[in-house]
Amino acid sequence: MAGALTSTVPGGTDTVDGAVARLASLPGLTTASEVAADVAGASAAGKLLPVVPELEAVLPLRGLRRGSTVSVTGSRAALLALLARATAAGSWAAVVGLPDVGLVAAAELGVELRRLALVPRPGPDAVRVAASLFDGVDIVVLPGGAGTTAASARRLSARARHRGGVLIAEGRWPGAEVELTCAPGAWDGVDEFGKGYLSARTMRIRGRGRSSAQVRETTVLLPGPSGRVEAGEQALRLEVAS
């Protein structure tokens, strides 16, 4: 058929592209692409585990996406803080291969200890133990690096993806979808002579998603005077990674 396709719309005859534009401009009408975007957004929201508001800014979807792998370097406190809101909301988490994790610190950061399982010494095959835990828990925490080959790391990330869980690695993890890098700063509460009480610590956190060149950075108090994560003075800053 010669010529452009046409469609009759209020105001005359136009091309299909023009018709869609005209219809989209009418009050109360929604295009198919907008409906699809809304559905996709709702689907994504249903697949997120919540995090405390102060950490939302450095995560691409402002939460922990089910099926994803997140690496956290530079701060165990930040790692534990990621578990706080999810466990408080009813999700279960397990920490594997970190015998020195502090339960008091975790509780102060808001982690619901009744929904936290500990496997401090999983034996020679921590990856296999972690994989089995995804049958019953939502979040599995595991040390990255030593003892984990690239192949076993990929298998465990695939297991998390298949089971709809979230794998959080302390340290580098091959193929992590989100990387959080933490830089602890100075403590507040002590004067130049070393007198006083430690009350809060500034921490800069940078978040980068594997599928995005955008780096998100924020500054928080971790811990804050309350013992939990609190907002810092510096606002969120965005930059494009080179």
PyMOL commands that set and color helices and strands:
alter all, ss='L'
color gray80, all
select helices_A, chain A and resi 16-25+32-46+53-56+76-88+103-108+113-115+126-133+150-163
alter helices_A, ss='H'
color red, helices_A
select strands_A, chain A and resi 6-9+12-15+48-49+64-65+69-73+93-96+116-119+139-143+166-170+178-190+196-209+214-221+230-231+237-240
alter strands_A, ss='S'
color yellow, strands_A
deselect
rebuild
show_as cartoon
